[in-house]
Amino acid sequence: MAFYNALGLKLIVYAKHGYARFECPGGATFSLDKEDGPIPDHPTTIFFECEDLDQTVAKLKSKGVVFERDPFDQPYLWREAHLRDPDGNRIRLYWAGENRLNPPWRLKDEG
């Protein structure tokens, strides 16, 4: 996390299981999620936010894109769909709305 802080990203969410979310300059977010257990062949998970998630998934499916999991609501207040890129890296399409930058558990500013 120190590396990303040094790049100018601000830590806004941290979970004990290894998930961290940073706010980038300009308001975009960047997330890291540490996998438990042995390192998988493709440990990277890429997150793309899209406001019209269900419609985007339907459009991609109509073009032949295969999803591992259709859109569903996560307990951390995001809606997600899961797929993989051609190299096997995990991709999460999601919509978080206000909860992306301001979840109920957002870290408090210390200064």
C-alpha positions in Angstrom: 0.0 0.0 0.0 2.9 2.3 0.7 3.9 2.1 -3.0 0.5 3.2 -4.2 0.4 6.0 -1.6 3.8 7.2 -2.9 2.3 7.3 -6.4 -0.3 9.9 -5.0 -3.2 7.5 -4.5 -5.2 7.9 -1.3 -6.2 4.8 0.6 -10.0 5.0 1.3 -10.9 1.4 2.1 -8.9 -1.4 3.7 -10.2 -4.8 4.7 -8.2 -7.3 6.8 -8.5 -10.0 4.2 -6.2 -8.0 1.9 -8.6 -5.8 -0.1 -7.6 -2.1 -0.5 -9.2 0.7 -2.5 -7.5 3.9 -3.4 -8.8 7.2 -4.7 -6.8 8.5 -7.7 -6.3 12.2 -8.5 -9.4 13.2 -10.4 -11.8 10.9 -8.6 -11.2 7.5 -10.3 -10.6 4.5 -8.0 -8.1 1.7 -8.1 -8.5 -1.6 -6.1 -6.2 -4.4 -5.0 -7.4 -7.7 -3.8 -4.9 -10.2 -2.3 -5.8 -13.8 -3.0 -5.7 -16.3 -0.2 -3.9 -19.7 -0.5 -1.6 -20.6 -3.4 -1.0 -18.0 -6.0 -3.3 -18.8 -8.9 -2.1 -19.0 -12.5 -3.7 -15.6 -13.2 -3.7 -13.7 -9.9 -4.7 -10.4 -11.5 -8.3 -9.1 -11.2 -9.2 -6.0 -13.2 -12.2 -4.0 -12.3 -14.2 -1.8 -14.7 -17.1 0.3 -13.5 -20.1 0.9 -15.7 -23.3 2.6 -14.6 -25.5 0.4 -16.9 -24.1 -2.9 -15.8 -27.0 -5.2 -16.6 -27.4 -3.6 -20.1 -23.7 -3.8 -20.7 -23.6 -7.5 -19.8 -26.6 -8.2 -22.1 -24.9 -6.4 -25.0 -21.6 -8.2 -24.5 -23.3 -11.6 -24.3 -25.1 -10.8 -27.6 -21.7 -10.4 -29.1 -20.5 -13.8 -27.8 -18.7 -12.7 -24.6 -18.9 -15.5 -22.0 -19.5 -14.6 -18.4 -18.6 -16.8 -15.4 -21.3 -15.1 -13.4 -24.1 -12.8 -14.4 -24.7 -9.5 -12.5 -25.4 -10.0 -8.8 -25.4 -7.9 -5.7 -22.3 -8.1 -3.4 -22.5 -7.7 0.4 -20.1 -4.7 0.0 -22.8 -2.8 -1.9 -21.6 -3.3 -5.4 -23.3 -5.1 -8.3 -20.8 -7.2 -10.2 -20.5 -9.6 -13.2 -17.5 -11.9 -13.6 -15.7 -12.9 -16.8 -12.1 -13.6 -17.9 -10.0 -12.1 -20.6 -8.3 -14.4 -23.3 -5.3 -14.8 -21.1 -7.4 -16.0 -18.1 -7.1 -12.9 -16.0 -10.3 -12.2 -14.0 -12.4 -9.2 -14.9 -15.1 -7.7 -12.8 -17.6 -5.3 -14.4 -19.3 -3.5 -11.6 -21.5 -0.6 -10.5 -21.0 0.9 -7.1 -22.5 4.3 -7.4 -21.9 6.5 -4.3 -20.5 3.4 -2.5 -17.4 3.4 -4.7 -15.9 6.6 -3.1 -18.1 6.8 0.0 -18.9 3.4 1.4 -20.2 3.3 5.0 -16.8 1.9 6.1 -14.7 4.5 4.4 -11.5 5.4 6.3 -11.7 8.8 8.1 -9.3 11.5 7.0 -6.5 12.0 9.6 -5.7 15.6 9.1 
